[in-house]
Amino acid sequence: MHYVFSRRQPPASIPVGVQFVTESIRAFAERLRKQAGKNVWMMGGGEIIRSFLDEDAIDEFIITVVPMFIGEGIPLIAPRHREVPLRLLSLQRFPDGAVQLHYDVRQPRA
């Protein structure tokens, strides 16, 4: 299933396997956690990632660092005063020089 978060109205015709999400991120994450299955892969800009972090709804980050400076681009997380403590789970090197970092997000203590 593909879930789409958008500020725009969904198109009249939505492909099979695509669901536009209208509920809050908190409600969506809680509903998804109750379902069978694991490992939801998220693609998007820093705003949606920030919104999920605000709801403590991200458990892990897998970040691939490509050996090239590009000067500008989309930030991983939208600006906000915060610290996101991470714990390195694994590191994988690739022949082209890319490195994939797998982190656990350490949730704040209550």
Backbone as ProteinMPNN parsed JSONL, in Angstrom:
{"seq_chain_A": "MHYVFSRRQPPASIPVGVQFVTESIRAFAERLRKQAGKNVWMMGGGEIIRSFLDEDAIDEFIITVVPMFIGEGIPLIAPRHREVPLRLLSLQRFPDGAVQLHYDVRQPRA", "coords_chain_A": {"N_chain_A": [[0.85, -1.174, 0.0], [0.489, 2.243, -0.728], [0.815, 5.269, 0.864], [-0.324, 8.563, 0.798], [0.407, 11.78, 1.791], [-0.902, 14.898, 1.565], [-1.438, 18.366, 0.952], [-3.141, 19.099, -0.916], [-6.241, 18.527, -2.694], [-7.227, 15.158, -3.236], [-6.807, 13.436, -6.406], [-9.503, 12.761, -8.739], [-9.475, 10.185, -9.727], [-7.928, 7.549, -8.261], [-5.106, 5.494, -8.195], [-5.091, 1.894, -7.808], [-4.064, 0.558, -4.719], [-3.135, 2.865, -3.633], [-3.515, 5.234, -1.114], [-4.917, 8.163, 0.04], [-4.127, 10.074, 2.813], [-6.064, 11.409, 5.353], [-6.337, 11.683, 8.014], [-4.925, 12.636, 11.228], [-1.344, 12.688, 11.729], [-0.532, 11.403, 14.067], [-2.782, 9.713, 14.632], [-2.765, 8.183, 12.295], [-0.216, 6.911, 12.459], [-0.525, 5.428, 14.836], [-2.627, 3.726, 14.065], [-1.391, 2.336, 11.966], [0.691, 1.025, 13.306], [-0.698, -0.912, 14.688], [-1.358, -2.752, 12.802], [-0.539, -5.762, 10.959], [2.777, -6.469, 9.804], [5.826, -4.78, 8.869], [8.384, -2.207, 8.778], [7.945, 0.482, 7.292], [8.545, 2.475, 4.581], [9.556, 5.727, 4.091], [9.211, 8.455, 1.973], [9.906, 11.761, 1.172], [9.799, 15.291, 1.82], [11.545, 17.484, 4.128], [9.553, 18.601, 5.741], [7.427, 16.728, 6.124], [8.82, 14.677, 7.363], [9.665, 16.012, 9.664], [7.144, 16.425, 10.827], [6.373, 13.79, 11.429], [8.41, 13.145, 13.247], [7.71, 14.94, 15.265], [5.547, 13.641, 16.339], [6.653, 11.442, 17.479], [6.872, 9.256, 15.753], [8.73, 7.971, 14.19], [10.916, 5.361, 13.99], [13.377, 4.505, 13.039], [16.159, 5.592, 11.036], [17.406, 5.282, 7.818], [20.022, 6.31, 6.159], [21.54, 7.311, 3.246], [24.636, 8.339, 2.244], [25.93, 10.077, -0.326], [28.911, 10.513, -2.097], [29.212, 13.489, -2.87], [29.107, 16.949, -3.042], [26.394, 19.141, -3.3], [25.541, 21.738, -2.959], [22.933, 22.857, -2.734], [19.608, 21.841, -1.856], [16.978, 19.622, -0.739], [16.287, 19.784, 2.646], [16.937, 17.206, 5.07], [15.476, 17.213, 7.452], [13.014, 19.534, 8.306], [13.741, 22.87, 9.42], [13.947, 23.333, 12.914], [14.141, 23.912, 16.351], [15.613, 21.368, 17.816], [16.766, 18.255, 19.133], [17.632, 15.141, 17.921], [18.215, 12.258, 19.191], [20.282, 9.621, 18.155], [21.123, 6.165, 17.569], [23.669, 4.308, 16.267], [23.085, 1.556, 14.251], [24.008, 0.054, 12.102], [26.465, 0.121, 9.459], [27.127, 0.481, 6.084], [29.323, 0.159, 3.408], [29.764, 1.13, 0.001], [30.979, 0.237, -3.285], [31.115, 2.537, -4.927], [31.705, 4.565, -3.227], [29.631, 5.533, -1.715], [27.906, 5.579, 1.429], [25.915, 3.835, 3.659], [23.985, 4.533, 6.414], [22.504, 3.21, 9.255], [20.256, 4.006, 11.629], [18.865, 3.912, 14.923], [16.145, 5.586, 16.304], [16.233, 7.233, 19.232], [13.815, 7.481, 21.493], [12.474, 10.216, 23.39], [12.657, 10.224, 26.956], [9.9, 9.677, 29.122]], "CA_chain_A": [[0.0, 0.0, 0.0], [1.191, 3.527, -0.785], [0.064, 6.307, 1.554], [0.052, 9.885, 0.316], [0.028, 12.931, 2.597], [-0.861, 16.051, 0.677], [-2.315, 19.484, 1.313], [-4.053, 19.266, -2.053], [-7.352, 17.591, -2.835], [-6.814, 14.001, -4.043], [-7.401, 13.4, -7.75], [-10.768, 12.025, -8.832], [-9.135, 8.781, -9.963], [-6.754, 7.167, -7.476], [-4.686, 4.14, -8.571], [-5.227, 0.82, -6.832], [-2.899, 0.456, -3.854], [-2.763, 4.196, -3.162], [-4.503, 5.795, -0.193], [-4.639, 9.509, 0.519], [-4.347, 10.107, 4.258], [-6.703, 12.644, 5.795], [-6.303, 11.728, 9.478], [-3.701, 13.205, 11.791], [-0.182, 11.8, 11.687], [-0.587, 10.578, 15.275], [-3.79, 8.665, 14.438], [-2.276, 7.318, 11.221], [0.893, 6.088, 12.972], [-1.084, 4.473, 15.798], [-3.379, 2.723, 13.294], [-0.447, 1.515, 11.204], [1.441, 0.183, 14.249], [-1.562, -2.018, 15.12], [-1.512, -3.687, 11.684], [0.561, -6.694, 10.711], [3.776, -5.968, 8.857], [6.894, -3.96, 9.43], [9.25, -1.441, 7.888], [7.333, 1.445, 6.381], [9.573, 3.309, 3.966], [8.999, 7.055, 3.892], [9.879, 9.386, 1.07], [9.267, 13.064, 1.242], [10.664, 16.381, 2.212], [11.81, 17.705, 5.529], [8.344, 18.961, 6.486], [6.692, 15.531, 6.541], [9.664, 13.974, 8.324], [9.548, 16.779, 10.916], [5.821, 16.16, 11.399], [6.407, 12.451, 12.025], [9.254, 13.243, 14.437], [6.928, 15.64, 16.295], [4.613, 12.674, 16.918], [7.451, 10.273, 17.878], [6.385, 8.197, 14.862], [9.82, 7.42, 13.39], [11.728, 4.47, 14.816], [14.708, 4.332, 12.464], [16.55, 6.3, 9.822], [18.443, 4.701, 6.961], [20.477, 7.471, 5.403], [22.636, 7.013, 2.334], [25.457, 9.51, 1.963], [26.562, 9.962, -1.636], [30.093, 11.381, -2.019], [29.161, 14.629, -3.779], [28.477, 18.151, -2.501], [25.539, 19.709, -4.339], [25.333, 23.165, -2.75], [21.574, 23.124, -2.267], [18.742, 20.673, -1.973], [15.896, 19.528, 0.24], [16.822, 19.339, 3.935], [16.398, 15.949, 5.593], [14.462, 17.592, 8.429], [12.733, 20.968, 8.271], [14.338, 23.551, 10.569], [13.237, 23.455, 14.185], [15.089, 23.688, 17.441], [15.409, 20.037, 18.377], [17.819, 17.256, 19.047], [17.097, 13.802, 17.671], [19.284, 11.32, 19.541], [20.323, 8.436, 17.311], [22.087, 5.118, 17.922], [24.076, 3.628, 15.039], [22.837, 0.116, 14.225], [24.904, -0.562, 11.122], [27.08, 0.97, 8.459], [27.477, -0.304, 4.908], [30.068, 0.91, 2.386], [29.534, 0.667, -1.356], [32.159, 0.452, -4.135], [31.144, 3.883, -5.514], [32.028, 5.53, -2.178], [28.452, 5.833, -0.897], [27.854, 4.925, 2.73], [24.55, 3.775, 4.192], [23.975, 4.547, 7.868], [21.22, 2.757, 9.787], [20.159, 4.518, 12.993], [17.686, 3.777, 15.754], [15.778, 6.857, 16.916], [16.039, 7.055, 20.678], [12.683, 8.3, 21.895], [12.691, 10.912, 24.654], [12.091, 9.552, 28.136], [8.718, 10.362, 29.672]], "C_chain_A": [[0.894, 1.235, 0.0], [0.29, 4.577, -0.134], [0.583, 7.66, 1.114], [-0.493, 10.932, 1.277], [0.157, 14.144, 1.697], [-1.791, 17.129, 1.211], [-3.344, 19.724, 0.217], [-5.158, 18.214, -2.012], [-6.885, 16.393, -3.663], [-7.469, 14.031, -5.421], [-8.674, 12.559, -7.744], [-10.512, 10.53, -8.999], [-7.832, 8.462, -9.235], [-6.371, 5.742, -7.844], [-4.904, 3.138, -7.44], [-3.938, 0.748, -6.012], [-2.401, 1.786, -3.335], [-3.887, 4.716, -2.278], [-4.053, 7.179, 0.225], [-5.03, 9.575, 1.985], [-4.93, 11.457, 4.638], [-6.689, 12.775, 7.317], [-4.994, 12.343, 9.958], [-2.56, 12.19, 11.699], [-0.187, 10.876, 12.899], [-1.567, 9.415, 15.099], [-3.337, 7.675, 13.367], [-1.199, 6.373, 11.733], [0.378, 5.044, 13.956], [-1.841, 3.361, 15.079], [-2.429, 1.781, 12.564], [0.326, 0.566, 12.124], [0.623, -1.019, 14.72], [-1.732, -3.082, 14.036], [-0.308, -4.616, 11.597], [1.527, -6.072, 9.704], [4.758, -5.052, 9.548], [7.502, -3.097, 8.344], [8.504, -0.616, 6.844], [8.44, 2.347, 5.874], [8.946, 4.649, 3.634], [9.866, 7.847, 2.933], [9.161, 10.711, 1.183], [10.273, 14.103, 1.666], [10.784, 16.499, 3.717], [10.58, 18.025, 6.353], [7.605, 17.718, 6.988], [7.513, 14.729, 7.551], [9.61, 14.687, 9.671], [8.218, 16.491, 11.592], [5.763, 14.787, 12.052], [7.293, 12.431, 13.271], [8.51, 13.926, 15.583], [5.986, 14.686, 17.02], [5.325, 11.415, 17.418], [7.062, 9.046, 17.046], [7.457, 7.692, 13.902], [10.703, 6.622, 14.324], [13.172, 4.39, 14.341], [14.9, 5.273, 11.288], [17.572, 5.433, 9.096], [18.827, 5.812, 5.994], [21.65, 7.05, 4.534], [23.348, 8.313, 1.993], [26.189, 9.24, 0.653], [27.721, 10.947, -1.668], [30.101, 12.489, -3.079], [28.489, 15.79, -3.048], [27.66, 18.784, -3.606], [25.187, 21.174, -4.102], [23.947, 23.554, -2.293], [20.752, 21.868, -2.48], [17.654, 20.726, -0.917], [16.489, 19.041, 1.553], [16.174, 18.026, 4.376], [15.272, 16.225, 6.582], [14.266, 19.106, 8.352], [13.271, 21.63, 9.533], [13.394, 23.63, 11.762], [14.269, 23.203, 15.266], [14.774, 22.338, 18.079], [16.694, 19.254, 18.299], [17.128, 15.922, 18.846], [18.223, 12.827, 17.982], [19.17, 10.037, 18.724], [21.349, 7.451, 17.857], [22.398, 4.352, 16.646], [23.859, 2.132, 15.178], [23.774, -0.588, 13.251], [25.409, 0.495, 10.148], [27.472, 0.072, 7.294], [28.17, 0.609, 3.901], [29.813, 0.281, 1.025], [30.749, 1.002, -2.219], [32.259, 1.859, -4.722], [31.456, 4.971, -4.488], [30.841, 5.925, -1.317], [28.523, 5.028, 0.399], [26.406, 4.961, 3.204], [24.617, 3.604, 5.706], [22.577, 4.169, 8.354], [21.182, 3.128, 11.269], [18.822, 4.149, 13.628], [17.409, 5.16, 16.34], [15.481, 6.603, 18.379], [14.957, 8.024, 21.126], [12.976, 8.99, 23.223], [12.03, 10.16, 25.806], [10.944, 10.38, 28.692], [8.958, 10.813, 31.088]], "O_chain_A": [[1.935, 1.258, 0.657], [-0.86, 4.75, -0.537], [1.793, 7.88, 1.063], [-1.693, 10.975, 1.55], [1.221, 14.386, 1.128], [-2.805, 16.835, 1.843], [-4.305, 20.469, 0.409], [-5.024, 17.164, -1.385], [-6.221, 16.575, -4.683], [-8.556, 14.585, -5.585], [-8.887, 11.745, -6.845], [-11.257, 9.707, -8.468], [-6.778, 9.02, -9.54], [-7.224, 4.855, -7.811], [-4.898, 3.5, -6.263], [-2.844, 0.867, -6.563], [-1.366, 1.847, -2.672], [-5.061, 4.65, -2.642], [-2.935, 7.354, 0.711], [-6.134, 9.178, 2.358], [-4.382, 12.507, 4.302], [-6.989, 13.841, 7.854], [-4.068, 12.542, 9.172], [-2.793, 10.985, 11.603], [0.12, 9.691, 12.773], [-1.226, 8.266, 15.381], [-3.509, 6.466, 13.521], [-1.254, 5.171, 11.476], [0.805, 3.891, 13.91], [-1.717, 2.19, 15.438], [-2.641, 0.569, 12.547], [0.584, -0.578, 11.751], [1.194, -2.038, 15.109], [-2.195, -4.187, 14.317], [0.78, -4.309, 12.085], [1.138, -5.258, 8.866], [4.536, -4.609, 10.675], [7.186, -3.23, 7.162], [8.446, -0.976, 5.668], [9.19, 2.919, 6.665], [7.913, 4.702, 2.966], [11.089, 7.899, 3.066], [7.935, 10.757, 1.279], [11.456, 13.813, 1.845], [10.203, 15.72, 4.473], [10.557, 17.749, 7.553], [7.203, 17.664, 8.15], [6.956, 14.164, 8.493], [9.519, 14.034, 10.711], [8.171, 16.329, 12.812], [5.165, 14.634, 13.118], [6.959, 11.766, 14.251], [8.661, 13.537, 16.741], [5.663, 14.9, 18.188], [4.67, 10.426, 17.747], [6.939, 7.94, 17.572], [7.133, 7.05, 12.902], [11.182, 7.141, 15.333], [14.087, 4.226, 15.149], [13.944, 5.691, 10.636], [18.501, 4.913, 9.715], [18.046, 6.196, 5.124], [22.634, 6.498, 5.026], [22.734, 9.265, 1.512], [26.967, 8.293, 0.545], [27.542, 12.109, -1.303], [30.87, 12.451, -4.04], [27.405, 15.619, -2.49], [28.148, 18.954, -4.723], [24.583, 21.798, -4.974], [23.803, 24.507, -1.527], [21.159, 20.952, -3.195], [17.441, 21.758, -0.28], [17.131, 17.991, 1.582], [15.004, 17.773, 4.087], [14.238, 15.557, 6.559], [15.236, 19.865, 8.334], [13.261, 21.021, 10.603], [12.213, 23.949, 11.63], [15.164, 22.374, 15.105], [13.783, 22.195, 18.794], [17.586, 19.553, 17.505], [16.149, 15.612, 19.525], [19.09, 12.591, 17.141], [18.095, 9.446, 18.62], [22.314, 7.838, 18.515], [21.495, 3.807, 16.012], [24.378, 1.506, 16.102], [24.271, -1.68, 13.528], [24.862, 1.592, 10.035], [28.079, -0.98, 7.494], [27.675, 1.69, 3.58], [29.663, -0.935, 0.905], [31.474, 1.951, -1.919], [33.362, 2.335, -4.991], [31.472, 6.156, -4.822], [31.016, 6.586, -0.293], [29.115, 3.95, 0.453], [25.755, 6.004, 3.152], [25.222, 2.66, 6.214], [21.584, 4.746, 7.911], [21.978, 2.627, 12.063], [17.791, 4.085, 12.958], [18.325, 5.83, 16.818], [14.575, 5.84, 18.716], [15.161, 9.238, 21.135], [13.647, 8.423, 24.085], [10.978, 9.543, 25.642], [11.001, 11.609, 28.73], [8.072, 11.405, 31.705]]}, "name": "protein", "num_of_chains": 1, "seq": "MHYVFSRRQPPASIPVGVQFVTESIRAFAERLRKQAGKNVWMMGGGEIIRSFLDEDAIDEFIITVVPMFIGEGIPLIAPRHREVPLRLLSLQRFPDGAVQLHYDVRQPRA"}
